[in-house]
Amino acid sequence: MAKMDDYLYLVMGQNYDTIYVNGITGQYTEEIRRFQAQVSNGAITISNFSSVQNPVFHRRDLNVLEAIRPDGSIGLNVLAGVFQPNAQGGAAWPHPVLIDTDPNTGGIAYRHDTSFTQNWNAYDSGNVLLYDAISKTMYTSLLGGITGVTFDENGTPDNGAGFLPWSKYVSTVVQFSDGTTKEYPQFSPALPGFIGAAGDMVLNPAMPLASGSQGIIDYAKLPTGDNLIGWFYGGIISTAVQSNAVSDPTFSSSTIYEAVSYTHLR
């Protein structure tokens, strides 16, 4: 669920009508749904509902994140998510979906951006959002989770860790003013373990936000030096790059991490 302008967006996901059982899949909606909600006399009513459907929306456990476009408008970035249908290998989705408001109709507009392939941190995870209005560049940093590619001990990207391994790395998806997108994985420093999946970043309320956004940091207004961005908490911690219920189990994370950045003078 995400909010953009005066609307709520229920983005992709699945309907799962029983307790979770490993290997049993729910019914994917394959939809982006948009509506408004009002509270009256203690009851919630839904109005102005619309939706769009596409097989590339067959995704769950994904990051749906606020973004600022080069023209200054607010949109939503749908990054990766799982799983592609088995006929396509069952892996994470490699191309993002960009959601905007159609300037002509006011309805839902979206673009499946096949010009960019996301290899890192493909699962719902903690994140930090930052926009530089001078260069009109959007930075989306993803904190660990589950990934497609990892690093070997020498810092070389490695595809040999098996199917969707756990991640202990930060990656940043950068959207440039010319419409191109590039991914920057960070080998060092690494996160303190295989953390991040389904975790949340609580933004420091002292952070300066970009105009019109709910949680995008304004890069130009960040003070020089160390900045406490916020606190990362929750989610899953794995004891190995590939978990196993017996020898390498996973747990709920009970640690709160401070997230600190360094900003240099321009």
Phi, psi and chi 1 to 4 in degrees:
 res  aa     phi    psi   chi1   chi2   chi3   chi4
   1 MET       -  135.2 -178.7   80.8   76.6      -
   2 ALA  -144.2  158.7      -      -      -      -
   3 LYS  -116.3  134.5 -175.2  176.7 -175.6  -64.3
   4 MET  -142.9  126.6 -175.5  167.8   67.3      -
   5 ASP    56.8 -128.3  -61.4  -33.9      -      -
   6 ASP  -100.3   17.4  -65.0  -35.0      -      -
   7 TYR  -121.6  151.5  -74.8   87.5      -      -
   8 LEU   -98.7  140.8  -64.7  171.9      -      -
   9 TYR  -119.1  122.7  -73.3   74.0      -      -
  10 LEU  -100.1  107.6 -175.8   57.7      -      -
  11 VAL  -106.6  109.0 -179.4      -      -      -
  12 MET    59.3 -143.2  -53.2  176.6 -162.1      -
  13 GLY    89.2 -171.2      -      -      -      -
  14 GLN  -142.5  156.5   65.1  173.7  -18.3      -
  15 ASN   -96.6  124.1  -62.5  -39.6      -      -
  16 TYR  -127.2  110.3 -155.1   93.6      -      -
  17 ASP  -102.3   22.6   60.3    1.7      -      -
  18 THR  -150.7 -179.6 -176.6      -      -      -
  19 ILE   -66.1  153.1   61.8  171.5      -      -
  20 TYR   -69.1  131.3  179.6   73.4      -      -
  21 VAL  -127.3  124.7  178.6      -      -      -
  22 ASN   -56.2  130.5 -171.1   31.3      -      -
  23 GLY    90.1   -8.4      -      -      -      -
  24 ILE  -100.5  123.7  -57.4  -60.5      -      -
  25 THR  -100.7  142.2  -62.6      -      -      -
  26 GLY   -79.7 -170.9      -      -      -      -
  27 GLN   -94.7  110.8 -178.9   65.9   44.4      -
  28 TYR   -68.2  136.1  -74.1   79.4      -      -
  29 THR   -75.5  -33.6   70.1      -      -      -
  30 GLU    54.4   35.2  -62.5 -172.1   -5.8      -
  31 GLU  -134.9  153.4  -74.3 -170.8  -21.2      -
  32 ILE  -109.1  121.1  -62.0  171.1      -      -
  33 ARG  -114.7  135.1  -60.1  166.2  175.7  174.3
  34 ARG  -126.9  137.3 -171.1 -179.9   81.6  156.9
  35 PHE  -161.7  169.9   55.4   90.2      -      -
  36 GLN  -115.3  149.1  -66.9  176.9  -47.8      -
  37 ALA  -126.9  137.4      -      -      -      -
  38 GLN  -128.8  148.6  -60.0   80.5   30.0      -
  39 VAL  -111.2  122.6  178.3      -      -      -
  40 SER  -140.5  125.0  177.8      -      -      -
  41 ASN    54.1   38.8  -62.4  -38.6      -      -
  42 GLY    79.1    4.6      -      -      -      -
  43 ALA  -118.5  146.2      -      -      -      -
  44 ILE   -96.2  129.3  -60.7  174.7      -      -
  45 THR  -118.7  145.9   58.1      -      -      -
  46 ILE  -109.7  136.4  -58.4  -60.1      -      -
  47 SER  -141.1  168.3   61.1      -      -      -
  48 ASN    51.6   47.4  -62.0  -40.6      -      -
  49 PHE   -81.0  137.1  177.8   88.6      -      -
  50 SER  -149.5  162.9   61.8      -      -      -
  51 SER  -153.7  159.0   66.4      -      -      -
  52 VAL  -132.8  148.6  -69.6      -      -      -
  53 GLN  -129.1  143.9 -171.5  173.9   40.6      -
  54 ASN  -161.6  140.3 -167.7  -55.6      -      -
  55 PRO   -58.6  -24.6  -26.6   35.9      -      -
  56 VAL   -75.4   -3.4  -60.4      -      -      -
  57 PHE   -88.9   10.6  -61.2  165.5      -      -
  58 HIS   -75.2   69.5 -173.9   95.0      -      -
  59 ARG  -141.0  150.4  -48.3 -178.5 -172.3 -156.2
  60 ARG  -145.5  173.8   61.5  177.4  172.6   89.4
  61 ASP    50.1   52.4  -61.3  -51.5      -      -
  62 LEU  -122.1  162.1   67.7  174.3      -      -
  63 ASN   -90.8  122.0  -79.1  -55.9      -      -
  64 VAL  -116.1  104.5 -179.6      -      -      -
  65 LEU  -126.8  142.0  -56.9  174.4      -      -
  66 GLU   -61.5  145.0 -169.5 -178.7   21.8      -
  67 ALA  -148.6  153.3      -      -      -      -
  68 ILE  -108.9  127.1  -62.0  178.6      -      -
  69 ARG   -81.2  163.9  -52.4  -60.2 -175.1 -149.7
  70 PRO   -56.5  -27.1  -28.9   36.8      -      -
  71 ASP   -84.1    2.7   65.2    0.2      -      -
  72 GLY    92.3   -6.8      -      -      -      -
  73 SER   -76.3  157.4   63.4      -      -      -
  74 ILE   -94.2  134.6  -58.0  -70.3      -      -
  75 GLY  -136.0 -173.2      -      -      -      -
  76 LEU  -125.1  134.7  -63.6  172.9      -      -
  77 ASN  -104.1  124.2  -72.0  -19.9      -      -
  78 VAL  -100.7  109.2  179.4      -      -      -
  79 LEU  -103.5  126.1  -61.1  178.8      -      -
  80 ALA    50.4 -123.2      -      -      -      -
  81 GLY    98.5  161.4      -      -      -      -
  82 VAL  -129.2  157.4  -65.4      -      -      -
  83 PHE  -118.8  149.7  -65.2   93.9      -      -
  84 GLN   -66.6  149.5  -67.0 -171.3   61.8      -
  85 PRO   -54.0  151.5  -26.5   35.9      -      -
  86 ASN   -56.2  -29.5  -73.8  -28.1      -      -
  87 ALA   -63.7  -20.8      -      -      -      -
  88 GLN  -106.0   14.9  -63.0  166.1  -90.5      -
  89 GLY   100.6  -10.1      -      -      -      -
  90 GLY    69.8   12.2      -      -      -      -
  91 ALA   -83.9 -176.4      -      -      -      -
  92 ALA   -70.0  157.5      -      -      -      -
  93 TRP   -77.4  129.3  -72.8   87.8      -      -
  94 PRO   -88.0  -18.6   31.3  -35.0      -      -
  95 HIS  -114.3  135.0  -51.7  -54.2      -      -
  96 PRO   -74.7  163.4   28.0  -33.9      -      -
  97 VAL  -117.3  126.4  174.7      -      -      -
  98 LEU  -102.5  123.5  -49.6 -175.9      -      -
  99 ILE  -108.9  131.5  -55.9  172.9      -      -
 100 ASP  -140.0  174.5  -64.8  -75.6      -      -
 101 THR   -92.1  127.0  -58.4      -      -      -
 102 ASP   -63.5  119.6 -170.5  -48.8      -      -
 103 PRO   -67.2  -19.3   25.1  -33.8      -      -
 104 ASN   -91.2  -41.0  -62.9  -45.2      -      -
 105 THR  -106.7  -17.9   66.0      -      -      -
 106 GLY    78.9    2.4      -      -      -      -
 107 GLY   -89.2 -163.6      -      -      -      -
 108 ILE   -80.9  127.6  -57.1  170.3      -      -
 109 ALA  -119.6  140.6      -      -      -      -
 110 TYR  -146.2  158.0   71.3   89.6      -      -
 111 ARG  -140.3  126.3  176.6  167.1   65.8   92.0
 112 HIS   -85.8  104.9 -174.0 -145.1      -      -
 113 ASP   -85.7   86.4 -175.3    8.3      -      -
 114 THR   -79.0   -2.0   57.4      -      -      -
 115 SER   -77.8  -12.8   67.1      -      -      -
 116 PHE  -124.7  134.1  167.6   66.7      -      -
 117 THR  -113.9  121.5  -61.7      -      -      -
 118 GLN   -92.8  122.0 -177.3 -178.1  -14.2      -
 119 ASN  -105.2  -20.6  -67.0  -55.1      -      -
 120 TRP  -114.4  147.0  -62.7   80.0      -      -
 121 ASN    48.8   68.4  -61.5  -12.6      -      -
 122 ALA   -95.2   10.5      -      -      -      -
 123 TYR  -121.9  159.3 -163.5   87.3      -      -
 124 ASP   -48.2  127.1  172.3   40.0      -      -
 125 SER  -153.9  171.0   66.8      -      -      -
 126 GLY   -62.8  154.0      -      -      -      -
 127 ASN  -153.9  157.7   56.1   82.0      -      -
 128 VAL  -129.5  128.1  176.6      -      -      -
 129 LEU  -112.5  135.6  -50.0  177.1      -      -
 130 LEU  -147.3  140.0 -173.5  146.8      -      -
 131 TYR  -129.3  133.2 -176.0   70.7      -      -
 132 ASP  -105.9  105.7 -178.7    6.6      -      -
 133 ALA   -68.7  -25.2      -      -      -      -
 134 ILE   -68.9  -49.0  -65.4  176.8      -      -
 135 SER   -91.5   -4.4   63.5      -      -      -
 136 LYS    56.0   49.4  -62.2 -178.6  179.6  179.1
 137 THR  -119.5  133.2  -56.1      -      -      -
 138 MET  -105.3  127.8 -178.7   70.9 -151.8      -
 139 TYR  -114.3  125.9  -60.9   87.6      -      -
 140 THR  -123.1  107.8  -59.2      -      -      -
 141 SER   -99.3  129.0  -67.8      -      -      -
 142 LEU  -109.0  130.6  -54.9  174.3      -      -
 143 LEU  -100.3   91.4  -49.1 -178.1      -      -
 144 GLY    66.3 -145.1      -      -      -      -
 145 GLY   103.3 -130.6      -      -      -      -
 146 ILE  -121.6  137.3  -63.9  173.4      -      -
 147 THR  -129.2  168.3 -169.7      -      -      -
 148 GLY   -95.6  -38.0      -      -      -      -
 149 VAL  -123.4  147.8  178.6      -      -      -
 150 THR  -130.1 -168.6 -175.6      -      -      -
 151 PHE  -113.1  150.1  -74.1  110.2      -      -
 152 ASP   -86.1 -176.9   65.4   16.6      -      -
 153 GLU   -66.6  -14.6   63.2  -85.1   10.3      -
 154 ASN   -97.2    1.3  -60.4  -46.1      -      -
 155 GLY    85.9   15.5      -      -      -      -
 156 THR   -93.4  131.0  -58.0      -      -      -
 157 PRO   -52.9  136.8  -28.9   37.4      -      -
 158 ASP  -135.0  127.6 -179.3   18.7      -      -
 159 ASN   -99.2    9.4  -71.7  -58.7      -      -
 160 GLY   -96.7   12.9      -      -      -      -
 161 ALA   -89.3    7.6      -      -      -      -
 162 GLY    95.0 -170.3      -      -      -      -
 163 PHE   -76.6  118.1 -178.8   73.8      -      -
 164 LEU    42.5   68.1  -68.2  178.3      -      -
 165 PRO   -71.0  163.9   27.0  -35.3      -      -
 166 TRP   -72.4  150.6  -62.4   93.4      -      -
 167 SER  -114.5  144.0  173.4      -      -      -
 168 LYS  -124.2   26.1   60.4  178.7  179.2  179.9
 169 TYR  -122.8  153.9  -56.7  105.9      -      -
 170 VAL   -95.3  135.7  175.9      -      -      -
 171 SER  -127.0  150.8   65.2      -      -      -
 172 THR  -125.3  124.1  -59.1      -      -      -
 173 VAL   -94.1  121.4  175.3      -      -      -
 174 VAL  -113.3  124.2 -177.9      -      -      -
 175 GLN  -107.4  117.6  -65.6  172.3  -57.4      -
 176 PHE   -90.2  167.4  -61.9   97.0      -      -
 177 SER   -66.0  -23.2   60.8      -      -      -
 178 ASP   -85.0    4.6   62.6    0.0      -      -
 179 GLY    93.0   -5.7      -      -      -      -
 180 THR   -83.8  157.4   59.8      -      -      -
 181 THR  -131.6  141.9  -56.8      -      -      -
 182 LYS  -141.1  151.0 -170.2  171.1 -179.1  179.5
 183 GLU  -111.0  135.0 -174.9  176.7   41.0      -
 184 TYR  -125.1   96.8  -65.1   87.8      -      -
 185 PRO   -78.7  147.9   28.4  -33.5      -      -
 186 GLN  -114.5  112.7  177.2  179.6  -61.4      -
 187 PHE   -74.6  -42.7  171.9   61.9      -      -
 188 SER  -143.1  138.0  179.3      -      -      -
 189 PRO   -73.8  147.9   27.0  -34.5      -      -
 190 ALA   -89.0  168.4      -      -      -      -
 191 LEU   -69.5  162.7  -64.6  169.3      -      -
 192 PRO   -76.6   17.9   24.6  -33.1      -      -
 193 GLY   160.2 -176.6      -      -      -      -
 194 PHE   -82.0   77.7  -63.8  106.0      -      -
 195 ILE  -118.6  177.4   63.6  173.3      -      -
 196 GLY   113.1  -34.8      -      -      -      -
 197 ALA   -62.0  123.7      -      -      -      -
 198 ALA    64.6   17.7      -      -      -      -
 199 GLY   -86.3  171.5      -      -      -      -
 200 ASP  -133.7  144.2  -79.8  -50.8      -      -
 201 MET   -98.2  124.9  175.4   65.8   69.6      -
 202 VAL   -97.6  111.3  179.3      -      -      -
 203 LEU   -71.9  136.8 -161.0   63.8      -      -
 204 ASN   -61.7  123.0 -179.2   -6.7      -      -
 205 PRO   -63.1  -13.2   19.5  -30.7      -      -
 206 ALA   -81.1   -8.4      -      -      -      -
 207 MET   -68.5  133.4  -75.2  -68.9   95.2      -
 208 PRO   -74.5  129.0   27.2  -33.4      -      -
 209 LEU  -101.5  147.9  -61.4 -176.4      -      -
 210 ALA   -65.4  147.1      -      -      -      -
 211 SER   -57.6  129.4  177.3      -      -      -
 212 GLY    86.0   -7.7      -      -      -      -
 213 SER   -96.6  162.1   78.5      -      -      -
 214 GLN   -98.4  -21.6  -57.9  172.8   70.2      -
 215 GLY  -158.8   21.6      -      -      -      -
 216 ILE   -98.0  123.2  -58.7  174.1      -      -
 217 ILE   -74.4  137.1  -62.3  170.1      -      -
 218 ASP   -85.5  106.5 -172.1  -27.4      -      -
 219 TYR   -58.7  -40.3  174.4   75.2      -      -
 220 ALA   -65.2  -22.3      -      -      -      -
 221 LYS   -99.2    1.3  -66.0 -179.7 -179.6  178.4
 222 LEU   -71.6  131.6  -87.0  178.5      -      -
 223 PRO   -65.0  152.1  -19.4   31.4      -      -
 224 THR   -66.7  144.2  -60.0      -      -      -
 225 GLY   100.6 -163.6      -      -      -      -
 226 ASP   -71.4  138.7  -70.9  -22.7      -      -
 227 ASN  -130.2  127.2  -71.6  -84.9      -      -
 228 LEU   -79.8  103.6  175.0   60.6      -      -
 229 ILE   -72.8  -39.2  -68.2  175.2      -      -
 230 GLY   165.9 -156.9      -      -      -      -
 231 TRP  -131.1  130.7  -58.1  -92.3      -      -
 232 PHE  -101.9  131.0  176.3   70.7      -      -
 233 TYR  -148.2  149.3  175.1   69.8      -      -
 234 GLY    88.2 -172.4      -      -      -      -
 235 GLY    88.7 -160.5      -      -      -      -
 236 ILE  -107.0  140.8  -56.2  168.9      -      -
 237 ILE  -119.2  130.4 -179.4  168.2      -      -
 238 SER  -105.7  147.7  177.7      -      -      -
 239 THR   -89.1   -2.5   51.9      -      -      -
 240 ALA  -157.0  163.7      -      -      -      -
 241 VAL   -64.6  -30.4   67.0      -      -      -
 242 GLN  -122.9  115.7  -73.4  -72.7   -6.8      -
 243 SER   -80.2  156.9   57.9      -      -      -
 244 ASN  -145.2  131.3  179.6  -72.1      -      -
 245 ALA   -59.8  -24.4      -      -      -      -
 246 VAL   -96.2  -56.7  177.2      -      -      -
 247 SER   -94.3  -29.2   59.3      -      -      -
 248 ASP  -136.2   73.4  -63.1  -59.9      -      -
 249 PRO   -77.0  171.6   29.5  -35.5      -      -
 250 THR  -112.4  157.5   61.7      -      -      -
 251 PHE  -139.3  163.6  -57.4   92.3      -      -
 252 SER   -75.9  131.7  -62.9      -      -      -
 253 SER   -73.4  136.3  175.4      -      -      -
 254 SER  -118.9   17.5   59.0      -      -      -
 255 THR  -108.1  138.1  -56.2      -      -      -
 256 ILE  -100.3  126.7  -61.2  174.4      -      -
 257 TYR  -110.4  136.3  -61.0   94.4      -      -
 258 GLU   -80.8  137.5  -74.6 -172.2  -16.3      -
 259 ALA  -108.4  116.8      -      -      -      -
 260 VAL  -122.1  137.6  179.1      -      -      -
 261 SER  -121.1  161.3   72.3      -      -      -
 262 TYR  -119.2  127.8  178.7   79.0      -      -
 263 THR  -116.4  125.2  -57.1      -      -      -
 264 HIS   -94.0  165.4   59.3   78.2      -      -
 265 LEU   -67.7  144.9  -73.3  172.4      -      -
 266 ARG   -71.5      -  -68.0 -176.5  179.5  -84.6
